Amino acid sequence: MNWLPLYMSKVVPPQEAVAVVKSGHRIFMSGNAASPTFLTEALAQRAEELTDVEVNHVLLLGEDPLTRPGMERRFRHNSLFVGSADREAIAAGRSDYVPVHLSEIPRLFKERIIPLDVALVHLSPPDEHGFMSFGVECAASKAAAESASIVIAQVNERMPRALGDAFIHVSRIHKIAECSIPLQTLPHGTASPVEHAIAAHIAELIEDESTLQLGIGGIPDAVLSFLSGKKHLGIHTEMVSDSVVKAIEDGIVTNFKKSLHPGKVIATFVLGSARIYEYIHNNPLFEMHPCDYTNDPFIISQNDKMVAVNSAIEVDITGQVCADSIGDRIYSGFGGQVDFIRGAARSKRGKAIIALPSTAKKGKVSRIVRALKPGAGVVTSRADVHYVVTEFGTAYLHGKNLSQRAQALMEIAHPDFRSDLEQYIRRVPREVLHTTPN
């Protein structure tokens, strides 16, 4: 197939590309570092022509002009994972939030639970066969592009050609807007002393030849800094960060002993500096897959010694984990926490870990609490939680009764709050924390 004339026939200015979006359409926008800002700005310029356009997406980076006050009659976000771009709009009632496991998002599109009229995706230039890579974010974008009636591509010469199950052919695209703009980046911060202490406890749980899933933030980055001397670690994760690349270069991560996809880093998106985007370009060490594969607990569990590390906003003394809201204020989303917690728990010699600092607001508030805040949602149930780690140690909860859990969690709470938790445990009604006799 001579794909080049077909490709060139679809190249149009961004304003013409987004002209296919009509009032009442349900659209999808790729997210993370692949947020299609070139197309989004063009779509925002058409605001006065449109009403009731539903915008579905995972985490968006950068400023989103479609969530500005006054846009709600034109565009209403249906967020599958909330971030700084749409958090305020959701709190103000101008946007909506869908609680959903990351592994299940592609199914929403494929089975038309959320039917899509248009998908706006961010792709690499085509290879010699006319295939374009989803690059730094495969996640739900591939399923959206395969499910939508119309696909608009932002083709960016700076988007790396990531390998794996991460390609779409020119023939599947309806409109193409070319650009050469930097991808969104996530600055690599310095871990705090508390994060270092948490990471040190987590590192003690990681055996040689383990396969790791690490998320975003100071704790996952710090964990990798404590793994010097570990042998033949592997990566099967949602996100690849700069710290993962450093661990590869330092010889800590080799992937040689993985029981699934040996020799490969398996991920669904990459987020970090410009350097990591260059590193994954045409690099056969990395395989990008849609999130219904990377995050399928059955797939995850096939990695022996799978270690999943995920964060929380607060944990109650029975082990219930809130990770998507602060009280009733939505802060983020389910993401892949439960996917990986369950997958790691089912893995041979696997470890499912929830990690969090013991306090918030500069030590004024405990994050190990009597009960979750009113309105707070349970992302990970107490039956799923195995390890909880703070800077004060590790609590192992699996197989423990409620009173044993409460005691273990109290012991890793900040000392300033242990007395209050202990008094609560002592006076709480018997049926709440103790097994009721037959």
Solvent accessible surface area in square Angstrom, and as a share of the most:
residue,aa,sasa,rsa
1,M,163,0.73
2,N,116,0.60
3,W,41,0.14
4,L,93,0.46
5,P,76,0.48
6,L,56,0.28
7,Y,11,0.04
8,M,108,0.48
9,S,84,0.54
10,K,28,0.12
11,V,43,0.25
12,V,22,0.13
13,P,78,0.49
14,P,23,0.14
15,Q,90,0.40
16,E,85,0.38
17,A,0,0.00
18,V,0,0.00
19,A,41,0.31
20,V,29,0.16
21,V,0,0.00
22,K,109,0.46
23,S,59,0.38
24,G,49,0.47
25,H,36,0.16
26,R,75,0.27
27,I,0,0.00
28,F,0,0.00
29,M,2,0.01
30,S,1,0.01
31,G,0,0.00
32,N,6,0.03
33,A,1,0.01
34,A,1,0.00
35,S,7,0.05
36,P,1,0.01
37,T,39,0.23
38,F,64,0.27
39,L,0,0.00
40,T,8,0.05
41,E,80,0.36
42,A,3,0.02
43,L,0,0.00
44,A,11,0.09
45,Q,128,0.57
46,R,31,0.11
47,A,9,0.07
48,E,141,0.63
49,E,115,0.52
50,L,3,0.01
51,T,45,0.26
52,D,104,0.54
53,V,0,0.00
54,E,40,0.18
55,V,0,0.00
56,N,0,0.00
57,H,0,0.00
58,V,5,0.03
59,L,25,0.13
60,L,6,0.03
61,L,31,0.15
62,G,35,0.34
63,E,126,0.57
64,D,10,0.05
65,P,3,0.02
66,L,1,0.01
67,T,15,0.09
68,R,100,0.37
69,P,105,0.66
70,G,57,0.55
71,M,28,0.12
72,E,67,0.30
73,R,152,0.56
74,R,41,0.15
75,F,3,0.01
76,R,86,0.31
77,H,1,0.01
78,N,21,0.11
79,S,0,0.00
80,L,2,0.01
81,F,50,0.21
82,V,1,0.00
83,G,2,0.02
84,S,90,0.58
85,A,17,0.13
86,D,1,0.01
87,R,50,0.18
88,E,95,0.43
89,A,3,0.02
90,I,22,0.11
91,A,49,0.38
92,A,59,0.45
93,G,43,0.41
94,R,34,0.12
95,S,6,0.04
96,D,60,0.31
97,Y,39,0.15
98,V,36,0.20
99,P,82,0.52
100,V,15,0.09
101,H,39,0.18
102,L,14,0.07
103,S,17,0.11
104,E,77,0.34
105,I,1,0.01
106,P,0,0.00
107,R,130,0.48
108,L,23,0.11
109,F,1,0.01
110,K,111,0.47
111,E,100,0.45
112,R,136,0.50
113,I,95,0.48
114,I,13,0.07
115,P,37,0.23
116,L,1,0.00
117,D,45,0.23
118,V,0,0.00
119,A,0,0.00
120,L,0,0.00
121,V,0,0.00
122,H,5,0.02
123,L,0,0.00
124,S,1,0.01
125,P,53,0.33
126,P,29,0.18
127,D,19,0.10
128,E,131,0.59
129,H,118,0.53
130,G,0,0.00
131,F,83,0.34
132,M,0,0.00
133,S,0,0.00
134,F,2,0.01
135,G,0,0.00
136,V,0,0.00
137,E,1,0.01
138,C,0,0.00
139,A,2,0.01
140,A,0,0.00
141,S,1,0.01
142,K,27,0.11
143,A,3,0.02
144,A,0,0.00
145,A,3,0.02
146,E,75,0.34
147,S,26,0.17
148,A,14,0.11
149,S,74,0.48
150,I,43,0.22
151,V,3,0.01
152,I,0,0.00
153,A,0,0.00
154,Q,0,0.00
155,V,5,0.03
156,N,0,0.00
157,E,120,0.54
158,R,128,0.47
159,M,4,0.02
160,P,7,0.04
161,R,64,0.23
162,A,1,0.00
163,L,41,0.20
164,G,31,0.29
165,D,66,0.34
166,A,0,0.00
167,F,47,0.20
168,I,9,0.05
169,H,27,0.12
170,V,0,0.00
171,S,56,0.36
172,R,114,0.42
173,I,2,0.01
174,H,86,0.39
175,K,56,0.24
176,I,0,0.00
177,A,0,0.00
178,E,85,0.38
179,C,20,0.12
180,S,49,0.32
181,I,49,0.25
182,P,96,0.60
183,L,16,0.08
184,Q,54,0.24
185,T,67,0.39
186,L,59,0.29
187,P,116,0.73
188,H,115,0.51
189,G,53,0.51
190,T,132,0.77
191,A,17,0.14
192,S,45,0.29
193,P,117,0.73
194,V,57,0.33
195,E,39,0.17
196,H,69,0.31
197,A,37,0.28
198,I,0,0.00
199,A,0,0.00
200,A,33,0.26
201,H,50,0.22
202,I,0,0.00
203,A,8,0.06
204,E,138,0.62
205,L,32,0.16
206,I,2,0.01
207,E,52,0.23
208,D,59,0.30
209,E,70,0.31
210,S,1,0.01
211,T,1,0.01
212,L,1,0.00
213,Q,2,0.01
214,L,10,0.05
215,G,21,0.20
216,I,82,0.42
217,G,33,0.32
218,G,23,0.22
219,I,15,0.07
220,P,13,0.08
221,D,29,0.15
222,A,3,0.02
223,V,0,0.00
224,L,10,0.05
225,S,74,0.48
226,F,81,0.34
227,L,0,0.00
228,S,94,0.61
229,G,66,0.64
230,K,50,0.21
231,K,128,0.54
232,H,61,0.27
233,L,0,0.00
234,G,1,0.01
235,I,2,0.01
236,H,0,0.00
237,T,1,0.01
238,E,23,0.10
239,M,8,0.03
240,V,0,0.00
241,S,13,0.09
242,D,27,0.14
243,S,11,0.07
244,V,4,0.02
245,V,0,0.00
246,K,126,0.53
247,A,4,0.03
248,I,27,0.14
249,E,91,0.41
250,D,81,0.42
251,G,44,0.43
252,I,18,0.09
253,V,3,0.02
254,T,27,0.16
255,N,1,0.00
256,F,134,0.56
257,K,106,0.45
258,K,10,0.04
259,S,61,0.40
260,L,32,0.16
261,H,47,0.21
262,P,83,0.52
263,G,27,0.26
264,K,59,0.25
265,V,0,0.00
266,I,0,0.00
267,A,1,0.00
268,T,0,0.00
269,F,17,0.07
270,V,0,0.00
271,L,2,0.01
272,G,3,0.03
273,S,39,0.25
274,A,60,0.46
275,R,120,0.44
276,I,0,0.00
277,Y,11,0.04
278,E,131,0.59
279,Y,58,0.22
280,I,1,0.00
281,H,89,0.40
282,N,70,0.36
283,N,31,0.16
284,P,83,0.52
285,L,42,0.21
286,F,3,0.01
287,E,36,0.16
288,M,1,0.00
289,H,21,0.10
290,P,13,0.08
291,C,0,0.00
292,D,47,0.24
293,Y,61,0.23
294,T,0,0.00
295,N,0,0.00
296,D,45,0.23
297,P,28,0.18
298,F,133,0.56
299,I,25,0.13
300,I,0,0.00
301,S,20,0.13
302,Q,68,0.30
303,N,0,0.00
304,D,61,0.32
305,K,36,0.15
306,M,0,0.00
307,V,2,0.01
308,A,0,0.00
309,V,3,0.01
310,N,19,0.10
311,S,70,0.45
312,A,5,0.04
313,I,36,0.18
314,E,3,0.01
315,V,0,0.00
316,D,5,0.03
317,I,2,0.01
318,T,11,0.07
319,G,0,0.00
320,Q,45,0.20
321,V,0,0.00
322,C,1,0.00
323,A,15,0.11
324,D,6,0.03
325,S,3,0.02
326,I,79,0.40
327,G,9,0.09
328,D,115,0.60
329,R,118,0.43
330,I,38,0.19
331,Y,91,0.35
332,S,18,0.11
333,G,5,0.05
334,F,36,0.15
335,G,11,0.11
336,G,3,0.03
337,Q,13,0.06
338,V,4,0.03
339,D,4,0.02
340,F,0,0.00
341,I,1,0.00
342,R,93,0.34
343,G,0,0.00
344,A,0,0.00
345,A,38,0.30
346,R,158,0.58
347,S,8,0.05
348,K,141,0.60
349,R,146,0.53
350,G,20,0.19
351,K,30,0.13
352,A,0,0.00
353,I,0,0.00
354,I,1,0.00
355,A,1,0.01
356,L,1,0.01
357,P,31,0.19
358,S,0,0.00
359,T,23,0.13
360,A,36,0.28
361,K,152,0.64
362,K,201,0.85
363,G,31,0.30
364,K,157,0.67
365,V,51,0.29
366,S,13,0.08
367,R,46,0.17
368,I,0,0.00
369,V,22,0.13
370,R,88,0.32
371,A,66,0.51
372,L,27,0.14
373,K,78,0.33
374,P,125,0.79
375,G,59,0.57
376,A,20,0.15
377,G,30,0.29
378,V,61,0.35
379,V,8,0.05
380,T,0,0.00
381,S,44,0.28
382,R,99,0.36
383,A,78,0.61
384,D,22,0.11
385,V,0,0.00
386,H,21,0.09
387,Y,33,0.13
388,V,0,0.00
389,V,0,0.00
390,T,0,0.00
391,E,27,0.12
392,F,77,0.32
393,G,11,0.10
394,T,55,0.32
395,A,3,0.02
396,Y,88,0.33
397,L,0,0.00
398,H,85,0.38
399,G,75,0.72
400,K,80,0.34
401,N,65,0.33
402,L,52,0.26
403,S,27,0.18
404,Q,91,0.40
405,R,18,0.07
406,A,0,0.00
407,Q,83,0.37
408,A,20,0.15
409,L,0,0.00
410,M,14,0.06
411,E,92,0.41
412,I,8,0.04
413,A,0,0.00
414,H,46,0.20
415,P,66,0.41
416,D,107,0.55
417,F,47,0.20
418,R,72,0.26
419,S,64,0.41
420,D,63,0.33
421,L,4,0.02
422,E,63,0.28
423,Q,97,0.43
424,Y,45,0.17
425,I,23,0.12
426,R,187,0.68
427,R,143,0.52
428,V,14,0.08
429,P,75,0.47
430,R,138,0.50
431,E,124,0.55
432,V,65,0.37
433,L,2,0.01
434,H,76,0.34
435,T,104,0.60
436,T,86,0.50
437,P,89,0.56
438,N,204,1.05
